[in-house]
């Protein structure tokens, strides 16, 4: 887990929520998105 994900985990999201965001990022149509752009 990177620093940004750890910060989200401490303040806003659950581990499950972060995993879901990362699943969205791995889809082909979202290759240009980043975790920061989704949040």
mmCIF entry with sequence, helices, sheets and N, C-alpha, C, O atoms, coordinates in Angstrom:
data_MODEL
# 
_entry.id   MODEL 
# 
_entity.id                         1 
_entity.type                       polymer 
_entity.pdbx_number_of_molecules   1 
# 
_entity_poly.entity_id                      1 
_entity_poly.type                           'polypeptide(L)' 
_entity_poly.nstd_linkage                   no 
_entity_poly.nstd_monomer                   no 
_entity_poly.pdbx_seq_one_letter_code       
;(UNK)(UNK)(UNK)(UNK)(UNK)(UNK)(UNK)(UNK)(UNK)(UNK)(UNK)(UNK)(UNK)(UNK)(UNK)(UNK)
(UNK)(UNK)(UNK)(UNK)(UNK)(UNK)(UNK)(UNK)(UNK)(UNK)(UNK)(UNK)(UNK)(UNK)(UNK)(UNK)
(UNK)(UNK)(UNK)(UNK)(UNK)(UNK)(UNK)
;
_entity_poly.pdbx_seq_one_letter_code_can   XXXXXXXXXXXXXXXXXXXXXXXXXXXXXXXXXXXXXXX 
_entity_poly.pdbx_strand_id                 A 
# 
loop_
_entity_poly_seq.entity_id 
_entity_poly_seq.num 
_entity_poly_seq.mon_id 
_entity_poly_seq.hetero 
1 1  UNK n 
1 2  UNK n 
1 3  UNK n 
1 4  UNK n 
1 5  UNK n 
1 6  UNK n 
1 7  UNK n 
1 8  UNK n 
1 9  UNK n 
1 10 UNK n 
1 11 UNK n 
1 12 UNK n 
1 13 UNK n 
1 14 UNK n 
1 15 UNK n 
1 16 UNK n 
1 17 UNK n 
1 18 UNK n 
1 19 UNK n 
1 20 UNK n 
1 21 UNK n 
1 22 UNK n 
1 23 UNK n 
1 24 UNK n 
1 25 UNK n 
1 26 UNK n 
1 27 UNK n 
1 28 UNK n 
1 29 UNK n 
1 30 UNK n 
1 31 UNK n 
1 32 UNK n 
1 33 UNK n 
1 34 UNK n 
1 35 UNK n 
1 36 UNK n 
1 37 UNK n 
1 38 UNK n 
1 39 UNK n 
# 
_struct_asym.id          A 
_struct_asym.entity_id   1 
# 
loop_
_struct_conf.conf_type_id 
_struct_conf.id 
_struct_conf.pdbx_PDB_helix_id 
_struct_conf.beg_label_comp_id 
_struct_conf.beg_label_asym_id 
_struct_conf.beg_label_seq_id 
_struct_conf.pdbx_beg_PDB_ins_code 
_struct_conf.end_label_comp_id 
_struct_conf.end_label_asym_id 
_struct_conf.end_label_seq_id 
_struct_conf.pdbx_end_PDB_ins_code 
_struct_conf.beg_auth_comp_id 
_struct_conf.beg_auth_asym_id 
_struct_conf.beg_auth_seq_id 
_struct_conf.end_auth_comp_id 
_struct_conf.end_auth_asym_id 
_struct_conf.end_auth_seq_id 
_struct_conf.pdbx_PDB_helix_class 
_struct_conf.details 
_struct_conf.pdbx_PDB_helix_length 
HELX_P HELX_P1 AA1 UNK A 3  ? UNK A 11 ? UNK A 3  UNK A 11 1 ? 9  
HELX_P HELX_P2 AA2 UNK A 15 ? UNK A 25 ? UNK A 15 UNK A 25 1 ? 11 
HELX_P HELX_P3 AA3 UNK A 28 ? UNK A 30 ? UNK A 28 UNK A 30 5 ? 3  
HELX_P HELX_P4 AA4 UNK A 35 ? UNK A 38 ? UNK A 35 UNK A 38 1 ? 4  
# 
_struct_conf_type.id          HELX_P 
_struct_conf_type.criteria    ? 
_struct_conf_type.reference   ? 
# 
loop_
_atom_site.group_PDB 
_atom_site.id 
_atom_site.type_symbol 
_atom_site.label_atom_id 
_atom_site.label_alt_id 
_atom_site.label_comp_id 
_atom_site.label_asym_id 
_atom_site.label_entity_id 
_atom_site.label_seq_id 
_atom_site.pdbx_PDB_ins_code 
_atom_site.Cartn_x 
_atom_site.Cartn_y 
_atom_site.Cartn_z 
_atom_site.occupancy 
_atom_site.B_iso_or_equiv 
_atom_site.pdbx_formal_charge 
_atom_site.auth_seq_id 
_atom_site.auth_comp_id 
_atom_site.auth_asym_id 
_atom_site.auth_atom_id 
_atom_site.pdbx_PDB_model_num 
ATOM 1   N N  . UNK A 1 1  ? 0.849   -1.169 0.000   1.00 0.00 ? 1  UNK A N  1 
ATOM 2   C CA . UNK A 1 1  ? 0.000   0.000  0.000   1.00 0.00 ? 1  UNK A CA 1 
ATOM 3   C C  . UNK A 1 1  ? 0.901   1.241  0.000   1.00 0.00 ? 1  UNK A C  1 
ATOM 4   O O  . UNK A 1 1  ? 1.814   1.365  0.817   1.00 0.00 ? 1  UNK A O  1 
ATOM 5   N N  . UNK A 1 2  ? 0.627   2.133  -0.917  1.00 0.00 ? 2  UNK A N  1 
ATOM 6   C CA . UNK A 1 2  ? 1.459   3.336  -1.000  1.00 0.00 ? 2  UNK A CA 1 
ATOM 7   C C  . UNK A 1 2  ? 1.016   4.381  0.031   1.00 0.00 ? 2  UNK A C  1 
ATOM 8   O O  . UNK A 1 2  ? 0.021   4.200  0.732   1.00 0.00 ? 2  UNK A O  1 
ATOM 9   N N  . UNK A 1 3  ? 1.765   5.458  0.105   1.00 0.00 ? 3  UNK A N  1 
ATOM 10  C CA . UNK A 1 3  ? 1.517   6.500  1.106   1.00 0.00 ? 3  UNK A CA 1 
ATOM 11  C C  . UNK A 1 3  ? 0.130   7.127  0.951   1.00 0.00 ? 3  UNK A C  1 
ATOM 12  O O  . UNK A 1 3  ? -0.547  7.386  1.946   1.00 0.00 ? 3  UNK A O  1 
ATOM 13  N N  . UNK A 1 4  ? -0.291  7.368  -0.283  1.00 0.00 ? 4  UNK A N  1 
ATOM 14  C CA . UNK A 1 4  ? -1.606  7.972  -0.524  1.00 0.00 ? 4  UNK A CA 1 
ATOM 15  C C  . UNK A 1 4  ? -2.724  7.037  -0.045  1.00 0.00 ? 4  UNK A C  1 
ATOM 16  O O  . UNK A 1 4  ? -3.691  7.482  0.574   1.00 0.00 ? 4  UNK A O  1 
ATOM 17  N N  . UNK A 1 5  ? -2.582  5.740  -0.337  1.00 0.00 ? 5  UNK A N  1 
ATOM 18  C CA . UNK A 1 5  ? -3.579  4.774  0.105   1.00 0.00 ? 5  UNK A CA 1 
ATOM 19  C C  . UNK A 1 5  ? -3.627  4.695  1.628   1.00 0.00 ? 5  UNK A C  1 
ATOM 20  O O  . UNK A 1 5  ? -4.708  4.584  2.206   1.00 0.00 ? 5  UNK A O  1 
ATOM 21  N N  . UNK A 1 6  ? -2.479  4.749  2.275   1.00 0.00 ? 6  UNK A N  1 
ATOM 22  C CA . UNK A 1 6  ? -2.434  4.720  3.736   1.00 0.00 ? 6  UNK A CA 1 
ATOM 23  C C  . UNK A 1 6  ? -3.124  5.945  4.325   1.00 0.00 ? 6  UNK A C  1 
ATOM 24  O O  . UNK A 1 6  ? -3.821  5.842  5.335   1.00 0.00 ? 6  UNK A O  1 
ATOM 25  N N  . UNK A 1 7  ? -2.935  7.094  3.701   1.00 0.00 ? 7  UNK A N  1 
ATOM 26  C CA . UNK A 1 7  ? -3.595  8.317  4.152   1.00 0.00 ? 7  UNK A CA 1 
ATOM 27  C C  . UNK A 1 7  ? -5.116  8.200  4.008   1.00 0.00 ? 7  UNK A C  1 
ATOM 28  O O  . UNK A 1 7  ? -5.860  8.607  4.900   1.00 0.00 ? 7  UNK A O  1 
ATOM 29  N N  . UNK A 1 8  ? -5.570  7.648  2.893   1.00 0.00 ? 8  UNK A N  1 
ATOM 30  C CA . UNK A 1 8  ? -7.011  7.441  2.706   1.00 0.00 ? 8  UNK A CA 1 
ATOM 31  C C  . UNK A 1 8  ? -7.562  6.485  3.755   1.00 0.00 ? 8  UNK A C  1 
ATOM 32  O O  . UNK A 1 8  ? -8.649  6.696  4.293   1.00 0.00 ? 8  UNK A O  1 
ATOM 33  N N  . UNK A 1 9  ? -6.804  5.434  4.037   1.00 0.00 ? 9  UNK A N  1 
ATOM 34  C CA . UNK A 1 9  ? -7.234  4.443  5.015   1.00 0.00 ? 9  UNK A CA 1 
ATOM 35  C C  . UNK A 1 9  ? -7.368  5.063  6.406   1.00 0.00 ? 9  UNK A C  1 
ATOM 36  O O  . UNK A 1 9  ? -8.303  4.743  7.140   1.00 0.00 ? 9  UNK A O  1 
ATOM 37  N N  . UNK A 1 10 ? -6.455  5.931  6.765   1.00 0.00 ? 10 UNK A N  1 
ATOM 38  C CA . UNK A 1 10 ? -6.497  6.582  8.081   1.00 0.00 ? 10 UNK A CA 1 
ATOM 39  C C  . UNK A 1 10 ? -7.660  7.557  8.198   1.00 0.00 ? 10 UNK A C  1 
ATOM 40  O O  . UNK A 1 10 ? -8.225  7.712  9.280   1.00 0.00 ? 10 UNK A O  1 
ATOM 41  N N  . UNK A 1 11 ? -8.026  8.215  7.102   1.00 0.00 ? 11 UNK A N  1 
ATOM 42  C CA . UNK A 1 11 ? -8.958  9.332  7.179   1.00 0.00 ? 11 UNK A CA 1 
ATOM 43  C C  . UNK A 1 11 ? -10.342 9.106  6.585   1.00 0.00 ? 11 UNK A C  1 
ATOM 44  O O  . UNK A 1 11 ? -11.310 9.705  7.054   1.00 0.00 ? 11 UNK A O  1 
ATOM 45  N N  . UNK A 1 12 ? -10.461 8.267  5.578   1.00 0.00 ? 12 UNK A N  1 
ATOM 46  C CA . UNK A 1 12 ? -11.746 8.228  4.873   1.00 0.00 ? 12 UNK A CA 1 
ATOM 47  C C  . UNK A 1 12 ? -12.209 6.814  4.539   1.00 0.00 ? 12 UNK A C  1 
ATOM 48  O O  . UNK A 1 12 ? -13.317 6.426  4.912   1.00 0.00 ? 12 UNK A O  1 
ATOM 49  N N  . UNK A 1 13 ? -11.389 6.047  3.850   1.00 0.00 ? 13 UNK A N  1 
ATOM 50  C CA . UNK A 1 13 ? -11.808 4.802  3.240   1.00 0.00 ? 13 UNK A CA 1 
ATOM 51  C C  . UNK A 1 13 ? -11.452 3.573  4.062   1.00 0.00 ? 13 UNK A C  1 
ATOM 52  O O  . UNK A 1 13 ? -10.556 3.602  4.906   1.00 0.00 ? 13 UNK A O  1 
ATOM 53  N N  . UNK A 1 14 ? -12.176 2.492  3.793   1.00 0.00 ? 14 UNK A N  1 
ATOM 54  C CA . UNK A 1 14 ? -11.833 1.187  4.342   1.00 0.00 ? 14 UNK A CA 1 
ATOM 55  C C  . UNK A 1 14 ? -10.899 0.484  3.361   1.00 0.00 ? 14 UNK A C  1 
ATOM 56  O O  . UNK A 1 14 ? -10.734 0.929  2.226   1.00 0.00 ? 14 UNK A O  1 
ATOM 57  N N  . UNK A 1 15 ? -10.293 -0.610 3.800   1.00 0.00 ? 15 UNK A N  1 
ATOM 58  C CA . UNK A 1 15 ? -9.437  -1.399 2.915   1.00 0.00 ? 15 UNK A CA 1 
ATOM 59  C C  . UNK A 1 15 ? -10.257 -1.881 1.721   1.00 0.00 ? 15 UNK A C  1 
ATOM 60  O O  . UNK A 1 15 ? -9.774  -1.873 0.589   1.00 0.00 ? 15 UNK A O  1 
ATOM 61  N N  . UNK A 1 16 ? -11.487 -2.297 1.972   1.00 0.00 ? 16 UNK A N  1 
ATOM 62  C CA . UNK A 1 16 ? -12.371 -2.759 0.895   1.00 0.00 ? 16 UNK A CA 1 
ATOM 63  C C  . UNK A 1 16 ? -12.621 -1.653 -0.127  1.00 0.00 ? 16 UNK A C  1 
ATOM 64  O O  . UNK A 1 16 ? -12.615 -1.909 -1.331  1.00 0.00 ? 16 UNK A O  1 
ATOM 65  N N  . UNK A 1 17 ? -12.837 -0.434 0.341   1.00 0.00 ? 17 UNK A N  1 
ATOM 66  C CA . UNK A 1 17 ? -13.066 0.694  -0.557  1.00 0.00 ? 17 UNK A CA 1 
ATOM 67  C C  . UNK A 1 17 ? -11.856 1.003  -1.417  1.00 0.00 ? 17 UNK A C  1 
ATOM 68  O O  . UNK A 1 17 ? -11.990 1.290  -2.606  1.00 0.00 ? 17 UNK A O  1 
ATOM 69  N N  . UNK A 1 18 ? -10.678 0.947  -0.820  1.00 0.00 ? 18 UNK A N  1 
ATOM 70  C CA . UNK A 1 18 ? -9.444  1.199  -1.569  1.00 0.00 ? 18 UNK A CA 1 
ATOM 71  C C  . UNK A 1 18 ? -9.221  0.111  -2.607  1.00 0.00 ? 18 UNK A C  1 
ATOM 72  O O  . UNK A 1 18 ? -8.795  0.403  -3.724  1.00 0.00 ? 18 UNK A O  1 
ATOM 73  N N  . UNK A 1 19 ? -9.501  -1.136 -2.255  1.00 0.00 ? 19 UNK A N  1 
ATOM 74  C CA . UNK A 1 19 ? -9.376  -2.234 -3.232  1.00 0.00 ? 19 UNK A CA 1 
ATOM 75  C C  . UNK A 1 19 ? -10.312 -2.014 -4.413  1.00 0.00 ? 19 UNK A C  1 
ATOM 76  O O  . UNK A 1 19 ? -9.929  -2.232 -5.562  1.00 0.00 ? 19 UNK A O  1 
ATOM 77  N N  . UNK A 1 20 ? -11.538 -1.583 -4.133  1.00 0.00 ? 20 UNK A N  1 
ATOM 78  C CA . UNK A 1 20 ? -12.512 -1.341 -5.203  1.00 0.00 ? 20 UNK A CA 1 
ATOM 79  C C  . UNK A 1 20 ? -12.029 -0.237 -6.138  1.00 0.00 ? 20 UNK A C  1 
ATOM 80  O O  . UNK A 1 20 ? -12.148 -0.360 -7.357  1.00 0.00 ? 20 UNK A O  1 
ATOM 81  N N  . UNK A 1 21 ? -11.481 0.847  -5.572  1.00 0.00 ? 21 UNK A N  1 
ATOM 82  C CA . UNK A 1 21 ? -10.939 1.922  -6.407  1.00 0.00 ? 21 UNK A CA 1 
ATOM 83  C C  . UNK A 1 21 ? -9.799  1.405  -7.275  1.00 0.00 ? 21 UNK A C  1 
ATOM 84  O O  . UNK A 1 21 ? -9.708  1.758  -8.451  1.00 0.00 ? 21 UNK A O  1 
ATOM 85  N N  . UNK A 1 22 ? -8.933  0.576  -6.709  1.00 0.00 ? 22 UNK A N  1 
ATOM 86  C CA . UNK A 1 22 ? -7.823  0.031  -7.486  1.00 0.00 ? 22 UNK A CA 1 
ATOM 87  C C  . UNK A 1 22 ? -8.310  -0.917 -8.579  1.00 0.00 ? 22 UNK A C  1 
ATOM 88  O O  . UNK A 1 22 ? -7.701  -0.986 -9.646  1.00 0.00 ? 22 UNK A O  1 
ATOM 89  N N  . UNK A 1 23 ? -9.399  -1.649 -8.331  1.00 0.00 ? 23 UNK A N  1 
ATOM 90  C CA . UNK A 1 23 ? -9.990  -2.493 -9.375  1.00 0.00 ? 23 UNK A CA 1 
ATOM 91  C C  . UNK A 1 23 ? -10.489 -1.636 -10.534 1.00 0.00 ? 23 UNK A C  1 
ATOM 92  O O  . UNK A 1 23 ? -10.316 -1.999 -11.697 1.00 0.00 ? 23 UNK A O  1 
ATOM 93  N N  . UNK A 1 24 ? -11.098 -0.521 -10.224 1.00 0.00 ? 24 UNK A N  1 
ATOM 94  C CA . UNK A 1 24 ? -11.573 0.398  -11.265 1.00 0.00 ? 24 UNK A CA 1 
ATOM 95  C C  . UNK A 1 24 ? -10.397 0.888  -12.105 1.00 0.00 ? 24 UNK A C  1 
ATOM 96  O O  . UNK A 1 24 ? -10.505 1.002  -13.326 1.00 0.00 ? 24 UNK A O  1 
ATOM 97  N N  . UNK A 1 25 ? -9.278  1.175  -11.450 1.00 0.00 ? 25 UNK A N  1 
ATOM 98  C CA . UNK A 1 25 ? -8.101  1.682  -12.166 1.00 0.00 ? 25 UNK A CA 1 
ATOM 99  C C  . UNK A 1 25 ? -7.493  0.652  -13.110 1.00 0.00 ? 25 UNK A C  1 
ATOM 100 O O  . UNK A 1 25 ? -6.845  1.028  -14.087 1.00 0.00 ? 25 UNK A O  1 
ATOM 101 N N  . UNK A 1 26 ? -7.686  -0.633 -12.842 1.00 0.00 ? 26 UNK A N  1 
ATOM 102 C CA . UNK A 1 26 ? -7.080  -1.662 -13.684 1.00 0.00 ? 26 UNK A CA 1 
ATOM 103 C C  . UNK A 1 26 ? -7.910  -1.988 -14.926 1.00 0.00 ? 26 UNK A C  1 
ATOM 104 O O  . UNK A 1 26 ? -7.457  -2.743 -15.787 1.00 0.00 ? 26 UNK A O  1 
ATOM 105 N N  . UNK A 1 27 ? -9.100  -1.438 -15.027 1.00 0.00 ? 27 UNK A N  1 
ATOM 106 C CA . UNK A 1 27 ? -9.926  -1.650 -16.223 1.00 0.00 ? 27 UNK A CA 1 
ATOM 107 C C  . UNK A 1 27 ? -9.320  -0.909 -17.409 1.00 0.00 ? 27 UNK A C  1 
ATOM 108 O O  . UNK A 1 27 ? -8.742  0.166  -17.245 1.00 0.00 ? 27 UNK A O  1 
ATOM 109 N N  . UNK A 1 28 ? -9.448  -1.471 -18.579 1.00 0.00 ? 28 UNK A N  1 
ATOM 110 C CA . UNK A 1 28 ? -8.846  -0.910 -19.793 1.00 0.00 ? 28 UNK A CA 1 
ATOM 111 C C  . UNK A 1 28 ? -9.281  0.518  -20.088 1.00 0.00 ? 28 UNK A C  1 
ATOM 112 O O  . UNK A 1 28 ? -8.459  1.338  -20.498 1.00 0.00 ? 28 UNK A O  1 
ATOM 113 N N  . UNK A 1 29 ? -10.549 0.829  -19.887 1.00 0.00 ? 29 UNK A N  1 
ATOM 114 C CA . UNK A 1 29 ? -11.034 2.160  -20.249 1.00 0.00 ? 29 UNK A CA 1 
ATOM 115 C C  . UNK A 1 29 ? -10.551 3.249  -19.290 1.00 0.00 ? 29 UNK A C  1 
ATOM 116 O O  . UNK A 1 29 ? -10.742 4.435  -19.557 1.00 0.00 ? 29 UNK A O  1 
ATOM 117 N N  . UNK A 1 30 ? -9.936  2.863  -18.191 1.00 0.00 ? 30 UNK A N  1 
ATOM 118 C CA . UNK A 1 30 ? -9.512  3.840  -17.188 1.00 0.00 ? 30 UNK A CA 1 
ATOM 119 C C  . UNK A 1 30 ? -7.996  3.907  -17.028 1.00 0.00 ? 30 UNK A C  1 
ATOM 120 O O  . UNK A 1 30 ? -7.512  4.319  -15.974 1.00 0.00 ? 30 UNK A O  1 
ATOM 121 N N  . UNK A 1 31 ? -7.251  3.521  -18.029 1.00 0.00 ? 31 UNK A N  1 
ATOM 122 C CA . UNK A 1 31 ? -5.793  3.472  -17.910 1.00 0.00 ? 31 UNK A CA 1 
ATOM 123 C C  . UNK A 1 31 ? -5.165  4.820  -17.594 1.00 0.00 ? 31 UNK A C  1 
ATOM 124 O O  . UNK A 1 31 ? -4.091  4.861  -16.994 1.00 0.00 ? 31 UNK A O  1 
ATOM 125 N N  . UNK A 1 32 ? -5.793  5.918  -17.974 1.00 0.00 ? 32 UNK A N  1 
ATOM 126 C CA . UNK A 1 32 ? -5.208  7.237  -17.716 1.00 0.00 ? 32 UNK A CA 1 
ATOM 127 C C  . UNK A 1 32 ? -5.594  7.783  -16.339 1.00 0.00 ? 32 UNK A C  1 
ATOM 128 O O  . UNK A 1 32 ? -5.045  8.798  -15.910 1.00 0.00 ? 32 UNK A O  1 
ATOM 129 N N  . UNK A 1 33 ? -6.526  7.133  -15.640 1.00 0.00 ? 33 UNK A N  1 
ATOM 130 C CA . UNK A 1 33 ? -6.944  7.592  -14.317 1.00 0.00 ? 33 UNK A CA 1 
ATOM 131 C C  . UNK A 1 33 ? -5.933  7.189  -13.250 1.00 0.00 ? 33 UNK A C  1 
ATOM 132 O O  . UNK A 1 33 ? -5.199  6.213  -13.406 1.00 0.00 ? 33 UNK A O  1 
ATOM 133 N N  . UNK A 1 34 ? -5.909  7.948  -12.177 1.00 0.00 ? 34 UNK A N  1 
ATOM 134 C CA . UNK A 1 34 ? -5.090  7.620  -11.012 1.00 0.00 ? 34 UNK A CA 1 
ATOM 135 C C  . UNK A 1 34 ? -5.998  7.552  -9.795  1.00 0.00 ? 34 UNK A C  1 
ATOM 136 O O  . UNK A 1 34 ? -7.150  7.983  -9.846  1.00 0.00 ? 34 UNK A O  1 
ATOM 137 N N  . UNK A 1 35 ? -5.488  7.021  -8.725  1.00 0.00 ? 35 UNK A N  1 
ATOM 138 C CA . UNK A 1 35 ? -6.269  6.957  -7.497  1.00 0.00 ? 35 UNK A CA 1 
ATOM 139 C C  . UNK A 1 35 ? -6.679  8.356  -7.054  1.00 0.00 ? 35 UNK A C  1 
ATOM 140 O O  . UNK A 1 35 ? -7.809  8.563  -6.610  1.00 0.00 ? 35 UNK A O  1 
ATOM 141 N N  . UNK A 1 36 ? -5.780  9.299  -7.171  1.00 0.00 ? 36 UNK A N  1 
ATOM 142 C CA . UNK A 1 36 ? -6.085  10.676 -6.793  1.00 0.00 ? 36 UNK A CA 1 
ATOM 143 C C  . UNK A 1 36 ? -7.203  11.263 -7.648  1.00 0.00 ? 36 UNK A C  1 
ATOM 144 O O  . UNK A 1 36 ? -8.033  12.017 -7.141  1.00 0.00 ? 36 UNK A O  1 
ATOM 145 N N  . UNK A 1 37 ? -7.236  10.931 -8.928  1.00 0.00 ? 37 UNK A N  1 
ATOM 146 C CA . UNK A 1 37 ? -8.284  11.487 -9.792  1.00 0.00 ? 37 UNK A CA 1 
ATOM 147 C C  . UNK A 1 37 ? -9.653  10.873 -9.490  1.00 0.00 ? 37 UNK A C  1 
ATOM 148 O O  . UNK A 1 37 ? -10.678 11.516 -9.717  1.00 0.00 ? 37 UNK A O  1 
ATOM 149 N N  . UNK A 1 38 ? -9.681  9.653  -8.987  1.00 0.00 ? 38 UNK A N  1 
ATOM 150 C CA . UNK A 1 38 ? -10.952 9.032  -8.623  1.00 0.00 ? 38 UNK A CA 1 
ATOM 151 C C  . UNK A 1 38 ? -11.505 9.595  -7.326  1.00 0.00 ? 38 UNK A C  1 
ATOM 152 O O  . UNK A 1 38 ? -12.719 9.710  -7.152  1.00 0.00 ? 38 UNK A O  1 
ATOM 153 N N  . UNK A 1 39 ? -10.610 9.942  -6.423  1.00 0.00 ? 39 UNK A N  1 
ATOM 154 C CA . UNK A 1 39 ? -11.035 10.452 -5.118  1.00 0.00 ? 39 UNK A CA 1 
ATOM 155 C C  . UNK A 1 39 ? -11.325 11.904 -5.270  1.00 0.00 ? 39 UNK A C  1 
ATOM 156 O O  . UNK A 1 39 ? -11.704 12.563 -4.301  1.00 0.00 ? 39 UNK A O  1 
# 
